[in-house]
């Protein structure tokens, strides 16, 4: 016996009530239990490499600043100084992140993990329900997505901001499809808000992936006859999506505008096909769809797609039902995501690089497989929601998918997996063969649930122990901090002492109070990045450029004599060495020369020009004094805070004050209370013109676009809220609004 494919009318009926309050409670408890067992038991995400190396430090720095009543706009502890709030990866403006201030970094991350697991499960279940899945099947799809390697591995590698942004993906796609089927102002507003929160979560690439997935679903669901009418509707769908994206950008302007400025000053401004194709999905990694993680299947975190055996098999069996527009849409989503994720291994990627907006701005496009990790559980839930198919095409698809899974398992020498493949295919064939009685169907459902749960539990266990790395330990950080403190170099209002060592975390100074010329993160200031490598004679990493090259430390204990390094690591002696007479943190030069740009200045410095005698500036009138005239000048930092530096200068002649902190737009200066320009010098330093005699100089940092962005965000939110309240009061909400 065959049944018709699930179509939209029945999907709307199924979605008329999502879950009862009792069912929501059960799902919430299940998500909390899952988060504890999967993410918080040892080895937990709080021991992961990126968490310890970056995110723990970011959150600790933000917590200390906010608890002291300071908005952390600037970070003087890494990369010779760089913006803090402007870096979207800090997720400082992500509203749920307020839990960090209350609970601290460790407990805060644990709580946020549980919240985002619930978000992923609920969003996936809502998406599946909207497309026609039953309640148990929809919730099962939610847990399959949350328990899949795409999500679990990213959490366990410490890519927590990426993982949290990824947990918004199902909810956004659910709202997108609701807006397509029943357009309403409320749905569009919620979509814009969800996109804004996903963006503020700290990983713009996930938002781009979400947008690509949403557009693909909208267009694929409109494929059909009559084509002109469907094309018109598809255009309206895309316009609504674009409108939501614009409103989301306005809501997140408080973060986006400062971040846009940072991107313009960072080391990833010039896109390339090689950069965009870096970390694409290698051919062998596709086997992870049906081969679980383990010793024989070690992959990078962004490559593993395993979400259980039943998920891909059931999903494939549903995707062959191309007469169902939901099946067509999910199939198109899987195919297009796979095409992008494959990168340069297909000639299509070079074309997409040129025509697909946003693709050139990112690398690691293997992350696009997150759309596959979501589509397959949803498709599997839709298949299991059909009472029966009796379809030869479904049976053939299951058998062929099973054969493919068996071949992959055999090639990976997972012989036990072959038994699982056979069992999964037989269970699915049995489920879809005929409309069984309620008792038989319940027994099959329990068997399927136990199969999926045990399969995913074993996969998560393998993930936790196969991909684990010993928690990084940095005993040198404590020793260094104690040594600096014993020398009186860690005073609260003094500049953070700058050190050179490969044995400490690049961002470790944010926790201990010292500073480094290195940094670990997606973006580094391009001036600093280029200077570090060019002056050390070391090639700059061009693809994997999250941190400066370690070869810098092989250039000597103190690889630079231009940035006030007070301590360095002696590679030969394997110990820290303190410089008894480091170069000054601030000095006055009597002469400067104007160059065309900072790259010209860098070339001259590499060629041997002494910027401490004749500064190289990019604008303003040059100083024409005798290079020896400033020999008796003195400049001392009397008070140092991240966003404010006070100096006392006693200059023998009018000259240029050089402060060895990274220049960035937004830094301003006053000399004896009068505003003067603060300009870059010697590629990366800040410079201020000073007169002869004694002067008081104050440098302040104010983010160029933070106030404007905050105004735009608040205004947009207020207008959107007022419009929604007005529509509700006047009763103009669209009939059948699914979120009413």
C-alpha positions as CSV (number, residue, x, y, z in Angstrom):
1,X,0.0,0.0,0.0
2,X,1.3,3.5,-0.8
3,X,0.4,6.8,0.6
4,X,0.8,10.3,-0.8
5,X,3.8,12.3,0.1
6,X,3.3,14.8,2.9
7,X,2.3,18.1,1.4
8,X,1.9,21.5,2.8
9,X,-1.8,21.4,4.0
10,X,-1.0,18.4,6.3
11,X,2.3,20.1,7.3
12,X,0.3,23.1,8.5
13,X,-2.1,21.0,10.4
14,X,0.8,19.2,12.1
15,X,2.4,22.5,12.9
16,X,-0.7,24.0,14.3
17,X,0.4,23.0,17.8
18,X,4.1,22.4,18.3
19,X,4.6,21.0,21.7
20,X,2.6,21.0,24.9
21,X,3.9,22.6,28.1
22,X,4.6,19.1,29.5
23,X,6.5,18.1,26.4
24,X,8.5,21.3,26.5
25,X,9.5,20.5,30.1
26,X,10.6,17.0,29.0
27,X,12.6,18.4,26.1
28,X,14.3,21.0,28.4
29,X,15.2,18.3,31.0
30,X,16.5,16.1,28.2
31,X,18.6,18.9,26.8
32,X,20.1,19.7,30.2
33,X,21.0,16.1,30.8
34,X,22.4,15.8,27.3
35,X,24.6,18.9,27.8
36,X,25.9,17.6,31.0
37,X,26.8,14.1,29.7
38,X,28.0,15.2,26.2
39,X,29.8,18.5,26.9
40,X,30.5,18.9,30.6
41,X,31.7,15.5,31.7
42,X,35.5,15.1,31.4
43,X,37.1,15.6,29.0
44,X,34.8,18.7,28.9
45,X,34.7,21.7,26.6
46,X,36.2,23.7,29.5
47,X,39.4,21.7,28.9
48,X,39.4,22.2,25.1
49,X,42.3,23.9,23.4
50,X,40.6,27.0,21.9
51,X,38.7,27.6,25.1
52,X,41.8,27.7,27.2
53,X,43.9,29.4,24.6
54,X,41.4,32.2,23.7
55,X,37.8,32.2,24.9
56,X,38.5,31.8,28.6
57,X,40.9,34.7,28.4
58,X,38.5,36.9,26.5
59,X,35.7,36.3,28.9
60,X,38.0,36.8,32.0
61,X,39.2,40.1,30.6
62,X,35.6,41.2,29.8
63,X,34.3,40.1,33.2
64,X,37.0,42.0,35.1
65,X,36.4,45.1,33.1
66,X,32.6,45.1,33.4
67,X,32.7,44.3,37.1
68,X,35.0,47.3,37.6
69,X,32.6,49.5,35.7
70,X,34.7,49.8,32.5
71,X,33.5,49.0,29.0
72,X,36.5,47.1,27.5
73,X,37.0,49.0,24.2
74,X,40.7,48.4,24.0
75,X,43.0,45.4,24.8
76,X,46.7,46.5,25.5
77,X,47.8,42.9,26.4
78,X,48.0,41.3,22.9
79,X,49.5,42.2,19.5
80,X,51.1,45.5,20.8
81,X,47.5,46.6,21.5
82,X,44.3,46.0,19.6
83,X,40.5,46.7,19.8
84,X,38.6,44.4,22.1
85,X,34.9,45.2,21.8
86,X,35.2,45.7,18.0
87,X,36.4,42.1,17.6
88,X,33.1,40.2,17.1
89,X,34.8,37.0,18.3
90,X,34.7,38.3,21.8
91,X,30.9,38.2,21.6
92,X,30.9,40.9,24.3
93,X,27.6,42.3,23.1
94,X,25.8,39.0,22.8
95,X,22.9,39.3,25.3
96,X,23.1,35.8,26.7
97,X,26.7,36.4,27.4
98,X,25.7,38.5,30.4
99,X,25.7,35.2,32.3
100,X,29.5,35.4,32.2
101,X,29.4,38.5,34.4
102,X,27.2,36.8,36.9
103,X,28.5,33.3,36.9
104,X,32.1,33.7,35.7
105,X,33.8,32.2,32.6
106,X,33.7,28.5,33.5
107,X,30.1,28.2,34.9
108,X,28.9,30.8,32.4
109,X,30.1,28.6,29.5
110,X,28.5,25.6,31.0
111,X,25.1,27.3,31.4
112,X,25.3,28.8,27.9
113,X,26.1,25.4,26.5
114,X,23.0,23.9,28.0
115,X,20.9,26.9,26.7
116,X,22.2,26.5,23.2
117,X,21.7,22.8,23.1
118,X,18.0,23.5,23.9
119,X,18.0,26.1,21.2
120,X,19.4,23.7,18.6
121,X,17.0,20.9,19.6
122,X,13.9,23.2,19.7
123,X,14.8,24.9,16.4
124,X,15.3,21.6,14.6
125,X,12.2,20.2,16.0
126,X,10.2,23.3,14.9
127,X,11.7,23.1,11.4
128,X,10.8,19.4,11.1
129,X,7.3,20.0,12.5
130,X,6.7,22.8,10.0
131,X,7.6,20.6,7.1
132,X,5.3,17.8,8.3
133,X,7.1,15.7,10.9
134,X,5.3,14.2,13.9
135,X,6.2,15.4,17.4
136,X,8.4,12.5,18.5
137,X,10.2,12.4,15.1
138,X,10.8,16.1,15.2
139,X,12.2,16.1,18.7
140,X,14.4,13.1,17.7
141,X,15.7,15.1,14.8
142,X,16.6,17.9,17.1
143,X,18.6,15.7,19.4
144,X,20.3,14.0,16.3
145,X,21.4,17.5,15.1
146,X,22.6,18.5,18.6
147,X,24.4,15.2,19.1
148,X,25.9,15.1,15.6
149,X,29.7,15.4,15.2
150,X,29.3,18.8,13.4
151,X,28.1,20.4,16.6
152,X,29.7,18.2,19.3
153,X,33.2,18.3,17.8
154,X,33.1,22.1,17.4
155,X,32.2,22.5,21.1
156,X,34.9,20.0,22.1
157,X,37.6,21.8,20.1
158,X,36.8,24.9,22.0
159,X,35.2,26.8,19.1
160,X,32.4,27.8,21.4
161,X,31.3,31.0,19.7
162,X,31.0,29.2,16.4
163,X,29.1,26.4,18.0
164,X,26.7,28.8,19.7
165,X,26.1,30.7,16.5
166,X,25.5,27.3,14.8
167,X,22.8,26.4,17.3
168,X,20.7,29.3,15.9
169,X,20.7,27.8,12.4
170,X,17.6,25.6,12.7
171,X,15.5,28.3,14.3
172,X,16.4,30.8,11.6
173,X,15.5,28.3,8.8
174,X,12.3,27.5,10.6
175,X,11.3,31.2,10.7
176,X,12.4,31.6,7.0
177,X,10.0,28.8,5.9
178,X,7.2,30.1,8.1
179,X,7.6,33.4,6.5
180,X,7.4,31.8,3.1
181,X,4.2,29.9,3.9
182,X,2.4,32.5,5.9
183,X,4.1,35.9,5.6
184,X,3.5,38.2,8.5
185,X,5.2,41.2,10.2
186,X,5.7,39.2,13.4
187,X,7.4,36.3,11.7
188,X,9.7,38.7,9.8
189,X,10.5,40.6,13.0
190,X,11.4,37.4,14.8
191,X,13.5,36.3,11.9
192,X,15.5,39.6,12.0
193,X,15.9,39.3,15.7
194,X,17.1,35.7,15.5
195,X,19.6,36.6,12.8
196,X,20.9,39.6,14.8
197,X,21.4,37.3,17.9
198,X,23.2,34.7,15.7
199,X,25.5,37.4,14.4
200,X,26.2,38.8,17.9
201,X,27.0,35.2,19.0
202,X,30.4,35.8,17.5
203,X,30.9,34.1,14.2
204,X,29.8,35.9,11.0
205,X,30.6,32.9,8.8
206,X,27.7,30.9,10.4
207,X,25.4,33.8,9.5
208,X,26.6,33.6,5.9
209,X,26.0,29.9,5.9
210,X,22.6,30.4,7.3
211,X,21.7,32.9,4.6
212,X,23.0,30.6,1.9
213,X,20.8,27.8,3.3
214,X,17.8,30.0,3.7
215,X,18.0,31.3,0.1
216,X,18.5,27.7,-1.3
217,X,15.4,26.4,0.6
218,X,13.2,29.3,-0.5
219,X,14.1,29.0,-4.1
220,X,14.0,25.2,-4.2
221,X,10.5,25.1,-2.6
222,X,9.2,27.4,-5.4
223,X,10.4,25.1,-8.2
224,X,7.3,24.0,-10.0
225,X,4.6,25.0,-12.4
226,X,3.5,27.6,-13.5
227,X,7.0,28.8,-13.6
228,X,6.4,32.6,-14.1
229,X,4.1,32.7,-11.0
230,X,6.5,30.6,-8.9
231,X,9.4,32.8,-10.0
232,X,7.5,35.9,-8.9
233,X,6.8,34.3,-5.5
234,X,10.4,33.3,-5.2
235,X,11.5,36.9,-5.8
236,X,9.1,38.1,-3.1
237,X,10.6,35.4,-0.7
238,X,14.1,36.6,-1.4
239,X,13.1,40.2,-0.9
240,X,11.5,39.4,2.5
241,X,14.7,37.5,3.4
242,X,16.9,40.4,2.3
243,X,14.7,42.8,4.4
244,X,15.1,40.6,7.5
245,X,18.9,40.5,6.9
246,X,19.0,44.3,6.6
247,X,17.0,44.8,9.8
248,X,19.2,42.2,11.6
249,X,22.3,44.2,10.5
250,X,20.7,47.4,11.9
251,X,19.8,45.6,15.1
252,X,23.4,44.4,15.4
253,X,25.0,47.7,14.2
254,X,26.5,48.3,17.7
255,X,28.8,45.4,16.9
256,X,28.9,45.5,13.1
257,X,30.1,49.0,12.6
258,X,33.2,48.7,15.0
259,X,33.8,45.2,13.5
260,X,33.7,46.6,10.0
261,X,36.4,49.2,11.0
262,X,38.5,46.4,12.5
263,X,38.3,44.3,9.3
264,X,39.5,47.4,7.3
265,X,42.6,47.5,9.5
266,X,43.2,43.7,9.8
267,X,45.4,41.1,8.1
268,X,42.7,39.5,6.0
269,X,41.6,42.3,3.8
270,X,42.8,40.8,0.5
271,X,40.7,37.7,-0.5
272,X,42.1,35.0,-2.7
273,X,40.8,31.8,-4.2
274,X,43.5,29.9,-2.3
275,X,42.5,31.5,1.0
276,X,38.8,30.9,0.4
277,X,39.4,27.3,-0.5
278,X,41.6,26.6,2.5
279,X,40.3,23.8,4.7
280,X,37.7,22.7,2.2
281,X,36.2,19.2,2.6
282,X,38.7,16.6,1.5
283,X,37.2,13.6,-0.5
284,X,37.9,11.0,2.2
285,X,36.1,13.1,4.9
286,X,32.7,12.5,3.2
287,X,32.9,8.9,4.6
288,X,32.2,10.4,8.0
289,X,28.5,10.6,7.1
290,X,28.2,6.9,7.8
291,X,31.5,6.0,9.5
292,X,31.6,7.1,13.2
293,X,34.5,8.9,14.7
294,X,37.2,6.9,16.3
295,X,40.8,5.8,16.0
296,X,40.4,4.8,12.4
297,X,38.6,8.0,11.4
298,X,40.6,11.0,12.9
299,X,39.4,14.2,11.1
300,X,39.6,17.9,11.8
301,X,36.6,19.1,13.7
302,X,35.0,20.8,10.8
303,X,35.1,17.7,8.6
304,X,33.2,15.1,10.7
305,X,29.5,14.7,9.8
306,X,28.5,11.6,11.7
307,X,25.0,11.8,13.2
308,X,24.2,8.1,13.5
309,X,23.4,5.5,10.9
310,X,19.7,5.9,10.8
311,X,19.9,9.6,10.1
312,X,21.6,9.6,6.7
313,X,19.8,6.4,5.6
314,X,16.4,7.7,6.4
315,X,17.3,11.1,5.1
316,X,18.4,9.8,1.7
317,X,15.2,7.7,1.5
318,X,13.1,10.8,1.9
319,X,15.1,13.0,-0.4
320,X,14.3,10.8,-3.4
321,X,10.7,11.8,-3.1
322,X,11.3,14.7,-5.5
323,X,7.6,15.3,-6.2
324,X,7.4,16.6,-2.6
325,X,8.6,20.2,-2.6
326,X,10.0,19.8,0.9
327,X,12.1,16.9,-0.3
328,X,13.2,18.9,-3.3
329,X,14.2,21.8,-1.1
330,X,16.2,19.6,1.4
331,X,17.9,17.8,-1.5
332,X,18.9,21.1,-3.0
333,X,20.2,22.3,0.3
334,X,22.3,19.2,0.7
335,X,23.7,19.4,-2.8
336,X,24.5,23.1,-2.8
337,X,26.1,22.8,0.7
338,X,28.2,19.9,-0.5
339,X,29.3,21.8,-3.6
340,X,30.6,24.8,-1.5
341,X,32.2,22.6,1.1
342,X,34.1,20.6,-1.5
343,X,36.0,23.8,-2.3
344,X,38.7,23.7,-5.0
345,X,38.3,20.0,-5.6
346,X,35.5,20.9,-8.1
347,X,35.8,23.6,-10.8
348,X,32.5,25.0,-9.7
349,X,34.1,26.6,-6.6
350,X,36.1,29.1,-8.7
351,X,32.8,30.2,-10.4
352,X,31.1,30.5,-7.0
353,X,34.0,32.5,-5.7
354,X,33.3,35.1,-8.3
355,X,29.5,35.2,-8.3
356,X,28.3,34.1,-4.8
357,X,28.3,37.2,-2.5
358,X,30.3,36.7,0.7
359,X,32.0,33.5,-0.2
360,X,35.4,35.1,-0.9
361,X,35.4,36.7,2.6
362,X,35.7,33.4,4.5
363,X,37.8,30.3,4.5
364,X,37.1,26.8,6.0
365,X,34.1,26.3,3.8
366,X,33.9,22.7,5.0
367,X,31.8,24.4,7.7
368,X,29.0,24.6,5.1
369,X,28.4,20.9,5.8
370,X,26.5,22.1,8.9
371,X,23.5,22.5,6.5
372,X,23.9,18.8,5.6
373,X,24.0,17.9,9.2
374,X,20.7,19.7,9.7
375,X,19.0,18.6,6.5
376,X,19.5,14.9,7.0
377,X,17.9,14.6,10.4
378,X,15.0,16.7,9.3
379,X,14.5,14.6,6.2
380,X,14.8,11.4,8.3
381,X,12.1,12.7,10.6
382,X,9.9,13.4,7.7
383,X,10.3,9.8,6.4
384,X,9.6,8.3,9.8
385,X,6.5,10.5,10.1
386,X,4.9,8.9,7.0
387,X,2.7,6.0,8.1
388,X,3.9,4.0,5.2
389,X,5.2,4.5,1.7
390,X,5.2,1.1,0.0
391,X,7.3,2.9,-2.5
392,X,9.8,1.0,-4.6
393,X,11.8,4.2,-5.0
394,X,12.1,4.5,-1.2
395,X,13.1,0.9,-0.8
396,X,15.6,1.1,-3.6
397,X,17.1,4.3,-2.1
398,X,17.4,2.6,1.3
399,X,19.1,-0.4,-0.2
400,X,21.5,1.6,-2.3
401,X,22.3,4.0,0.6
402,X,22.9,0.9,2.8
403,X,25.3,-0.6,0.2
404,X,27.2,2.6,0.1
405,X,27.4,2.8,3.9
406,X,28.6,-0.8,4.0
407,X,31.3,-0.1,1.4
408,X,32.5,2.9,3.4
409,X,32.4,1.0,6.7
410,X,34.4,-1.9,5.1
411,X,37.0,0.5,3.7
412,X,37.4,2.0,7.1
413,X,37.7,-1.5,8.6
414,X,34.6,-0.9,10.8
415,X,33.3,-4.4,10.6
416,X,30.9,-3.9,13.5
417,X,29.4,-1.0,11.5
418,X,28.4,-3.4,8.8
419,X,26.0,-5.1,11.2
420,X,24.6,-1.7,12.1
421,X,24.1,-0.8,8.5
422,X,22.1,-4.0,7.8
423,X,20.1,-3.5,11.0
424,X,19.3,0.1,10.2
425,X,18.2,-0.7,6.6
426,X,16.0,-3.5,7.8
427,X,14.4,-1.4,10.5
428,X,13.7,1.4,8.0
429,X,12.3,-0.9,5.4
430,X,10.1,-2.5,8.0
431,X,8.9,0.9,9.2
432,X,8.0,2.1,5.7
433,X,6.6,-1.2,4.3
434,X,3.0,-0.9,5.5
435,X,0.8,0.9,7.9
436,X,1.3,-1.3,11.0
437,X,-1.0,-1.6,13.9
438,X,-0.5,0.8,16.8
439,X,1.2,-1.9,18.9
440,X,3.6,-3.0,16.2
441,X,4.4,0.6,15.3
442,X,5.1,1.5,19.0
443,X,7.5,-1.5,19.2
444,X,9.3,-0.4,16.1
445,X,9.5,3.2,17.3
446,X,11.0,2.1,20.6
447,X,13.5,-0.1,18.7
448,X,14.4,2.8,16.4
449,X,14.8,5.2,19.3
450,X,17.1,2.8,21.2
451,X,19.2,2.2,18.0
452,X,19.6,6.0,17.4
453,X,20.3,6.8,21.1
454,X,22.9,4.0,21.5
455,X,24.6,4.8,18.2
456,X,24.9,8.5,19.0
457,X,26.0,7.9,22.6
458,X,28.8,5.7,21.3
459,X,29.8,8.3,18.7
460,X,29.9,11.0,21.3
461,X,32.1,8.9,23.6
462,X,34.4,8.3,20.7
463,X,34.5,12.0,20.0
464,X,35.3,12.9,23.6
465,X,38.2,10.4,23.7
466,X,39.5,10.2,20.2
467,X,39.6,13.9,19.5
468,X,40.6,15.0,23.0
469,X,43.9,16.7,23.7
470,X,45.4,17.0,27.1
471,X,44.4,20.3,28.7
472,X,47.1,22.7,27.7
473,X,49.2,23.7,30.7
474,X,51.4,26.8,30.8
475,X,53.5,26.8,34.0
476,X,55.8,29.4,32.4
477,X,53.0,31.9,32.7
478,X,52.8,31.7,36.5
479,X,56.6,31.7,36.8
480,X,56.9,34.7,34.5
481,X,54.1,36.6,36.4
482,X,55.8,36.0,39.7
483,X,59.2,37.2,38.3
484,X,57.6,40.3,36.9
485,X,55.8,41.0,40.1
486,X,59.0,40.6,42.1
487,X,60.6,43.3,40.0
488,X,57.7,45.6,40.5
489,X,56.7,45.6,36.8
490,X,53.0,44.7,37.3
491,X,51.8,47.9,39.0
492,X,48.1,48.6,38.4
493,X,48.5,51.9,36.7
494,X,51.7,51.1,34.8
495,X,52.0,49.8,31.2
496,X,51.7,46.0,31.1
497,X,55.3,44.7,30.7
498,X,55.9,43.3,27.3
499,X,57.6,39.9,26.9
500,X,58.7,37.5,24.2
501,X,58.2,33.8,24.8
502,X,56.8,30.8,22.9
503,X,56.0,29.1,26.2
504,X,53.0,31.3,27.1
505,X,49.7,31.7,25.5
506,X,49.6,34.5,22.9
507,X,46.7,36.1,24.8
508,X,47.8,35.0,28.3
509,X,48.6,38.6,29.4
510,X,44.9,39.3,29.5
511,X,44.7,37.1,32.5
512,X,48.1,37.8,34.2
513,X,48.6,41.5,33.4
514,X,51.6,41.4,31.1
515,X,51.6,41.9,27.3
516,X,52.9,40.3,24.1
517,X,53.5,41.3,20.5
518,X,51.7,38.1,19.4
519,X,48.0,37.4,19.4
520,X,45.7,34.4,18.7
521,X,42.4,35.1,16.9
522,X,40.8,35.5,13.5
523,X,42.0,39.1,13.0
524,X,45.3,40.8,13.8
525,X,46.1,44.4,12.9
526,X,47.7,44.4,9.5
527,X,50.4,47.0,10.4
528,X,51.6,44.9,13.4
529,X,51.3,41.6,11.5
530,X,53.4,42.8,8.6
531,X,56.0,44.5,10.9
532,X,56.5,41.4,13.1
533,X,57.3,39.2,10.2
534,X,59.2,41.6,7.9
535,X,61.5,42.9,10.7
536,X,62.2,39.3,11.8
537,X,62.8,38.2,8.2
538,X,60.2,35.5,8.6
539,X,57.5,34.8,6.0
540,X,54.0,35.7,7.2
541,X,51.5,32.8,7.3
542,X,49.1,33.6,4.5
543,X,46.5,30.8,4.9
544,X,46.6,29.6,8.4
545,X,47.1,33.0,9.9
546,X,45.5,32.9,13.3
547,X,48.8,33.5,15.1
548,X,52.2,34.9,14.0
549,X,54.8,32.5,12.9
550,X,56.7,30.7,15.7
551,X,59.9,31.2,13.6
552,X,60.0,34.7,15.1
553,X,61.2,33.3,18.4
554,X,64.1,31.6,16.7
555,X,65.5,35.1,15.8
556,X,66.9,35.5,19.3
557,X,65.8,36.2,22.9
558,X,64.8,39.7,22.0
559,X,63.7,39.5,18.3
560,X,62.9,43.3,18.4
561,X,64.5,46.3,20.0
562,X,61.7,48.6,19.1
563,X,58.8,47.6,21.4
564,X,60.1,47.7,25.0
565,X,60.6,44.0,25.5
566,X,61.6,43.6,29.2
567,X,61.8,39.8,29.1
568,X,62.5,37.2,26.5
569,X,62.9,33.4,26.2
570,X,66.4,32.2,25.6
571,X,65.9,29.1,23.4
572,X,69.4,27.7,23.9
573,X,69.4,28.1,27.7
574,X,65.7,27.3,27.9
575,X,64.9,30.0,30.4
576,X,63.5,33.5,30.6
577,X,66.0,36.4,30.5
578,X,65.3,40.0,31.7
579,X,66.7,42.9,29.7
580,X,68.4,45.3,32.2
581,X,68.1,48.2,29.8
582,X,65.1,47.8,27.4
583,X,64.3,50.4,24.8
584,X,61.9,53.0,26.2
585,X,58.1,52.7,25.9
586,X,57.9,56.3,24.9
587,X,60.5,58.7,23.5
588,X,60.8,62.0,21.7
589,X,62.4,62.4,18.3
590,X,63.4,65.8,16.8
591,X,63.0,64.8,13.2
592,X,60.5,63.0,11.0
593,X,60.0,62.3,7.4
594,X,56.7,61.8,5.5
595,X,56.3,58.7,3.5
596,X,53.6,57.6,1.0
597,X,52.1,54.9,3.2
598,X,53.0,52.5,6.0
599,X,54.2,49.8,3.5
600,X,56.8,52.3,2.3
601,X,57.8,53.0,5.9
602,X,58.1,49.2,6.5
603,X,60.4,48.8,3.5
604,X,62.7,51.5,4.7
605,X,62.8,50.1,8.3
606,X,63.6,46.6,6.9
607,X,66.4,48.2,4.9
608,X,67.9,49.6,8.1
609,X,66.3,53.0,8.7
610,X,66.5,54.0,12.4
611,X,63.0,55.1,13.3
612,X,64.1,56.0,16.8
613,X,66.2,58.9,15.3
614,X,64.1,59.9,12.3
615,X,60.4,58.8,12.6
616,X,58.6,57.9,9.5
617,X,55.1,59.4,9.4
618,X,52.3,59.2,6.8
619,X,50.7,62.7,7.1
620,X,51.2,66.1,8.7
621,X,54.2,68.4,8.4
622,X,57.6,66.7,9.0
623,X,59.7,67.6,11.9
624,X,62.9,69.2,10.7
625,X,65.1,69.4,13.8
626,X,68.6,68.0,14.3
627,X,68.4,64.3,15.0
628,X,70.7,64.8,18.0
629,X,68.7,67.7,19.4
630,X,66.3,65.4,21.3
631,X,69.1,63.6,23.2
632,X,68.2,65.3,26.4
633,X,64.4,64.9,26.0
634,X,62.5,62.7,28.4
635,X,59.1,61.0,28.1
636,X,57.5,59.0,31.0
637,X,54.2,57.3,31.3
638,X,52.7,58.4,34.6
639,X,49.4,56.6,34.3
640,X,48.3,53.8,32.1
641,X,44.8,52.3,31.5
642,X,43.6,50.5,28.4
643,X,41.7,53.4,27.0
644,X,43.7,56.3,28.6
645,X,47.4,57.0,28.8
646,X,48.9,60.0,30.6
647,X,52.5,61.0,29.9
648,X,54.9,63.7,31.1
649,X,57.2,65.0,28.4
650,X,60.2,67.3,28.8
651,X,61.5,68.0,25.3
652,X,64.6,70.0,24.5
653,X,63.1,71.0,21.1
654,X,59.8,70.8,19.3
655,X,59.5,67.1,18.3
656,X,57.4,64.1,17.9
657,X,56.4,61.9,20.8
658,X,56.5,58.2,19.9
659,X,54.4,55.8,22.1
660,X,55.1,52.2,21.5
661,X,51.5,51.0,21.4
662,X,49.7,50.1,18.3
663,X,48.0,52.9,16.4
664,X,44.4,52.5,15.5
665,X,41.6,54.9,14.4
666,X,39.9,56.3,17.4
667,X,43.0,57.3,19.4
668,X,43.1,61.0,20.1
669,X,45.6,63.2,22.0
670,X,45.7,66.4,24.0
671,X,48.9,68.3,24.8
672,X,48.5,70.6,27.8
673,X,44.8,70.4,27.3
674,X,44.8,71.3,23.6
675,X,43.7,68.8,21.0
676,X,46.4,67.6,18.7
677,X,46.6,64.8,16.1
678,X,47.5,61.3,17.1
679,X,48.9,59.7,13.9
680,X,50.7,56.4,13.1
681,X,54.6,56.5,12.9
682,X,57.1,53.8,12.1
683,X,54.3,51.6,10.7
684,X,52.5,50.8,13.9
685,X,53.4,53.2,16.7
686,X,51.3,56.2,17.9
687,X,52.8,59.7,17.5
688,X,51.9,63.1,19.0
689,X,53.6,66.4,18.1
690,X,54.9,68.1,21.3
691,X,56.4,71.6,21.8
692,X,59.7,72.3,23.5
693,X,59.6,72.3,27.3
694,X,57.5,70.4,29.7
695,X,54.1,69.0,28.5
696,X,51.3,66.9,29.8
697,X,50.1,64.5,27.1
698,X,46.9,62.5,27.4
699,X,45.9,59.8,24.9
700,X,42.3,58.6,24.8
701,X,40.6,55.8,22.9
702,X,37.0,56.2,21.8
703,X,35.6,53.7,19.3
704,X,34.9,55.6,16.1
705,X,31.6,53.8,15.4
706,X,30.4,52.4,18.8
707,X,28.2,55.3,19.8
708,X,26.7,55.5,16.3
709,X,26.2,51.7,16.2
710,X,24.5,51.8,19.6
711,X,22.1,54.5,18.4
712,X,21.2,52.7,15.2
713,X,20.6,49.4,17.2
714,X,18.5,51.0,19.8
715,X,16.5,53.0,17.3
716,X,15.9,50.0,15.1
717,X,14.8,47.9,18.0
718,X,12.4,50.6,19.3
719,X,10.9,51.2,15.9
720,X,10.4,47.5,15.3
721,X,8.8,47.0,18.7
722,X,6.5,50.0,18.2
723,X,5.5,48.8,14.8
724,X,4.6,45.3,16.2
725,X,2.6,46.8,19.1
726,X,0.8,49.1,16.7
727,X,-0.1,46.3,14.4
728,X,-1.3,44.2,17.3
729,X,-3.4,47.0,18.7
730,X,-5.0,47.8,15.4
731,X,-5.7,44.2,14.7
732,X,-3.8,44.1,11.3
733,X,-1.8,41.0,12.1
734,X,-2.0,38.6,9.2
735,X,-4.6,35.9,9.5
736,X,-3.2,32.6,10.4
737,X,0.1,34.1,11.7
738,X,1.9,31.0,12.9
739,X,3.5,32.9,15.8
740,X,0.3,34.5,16.9
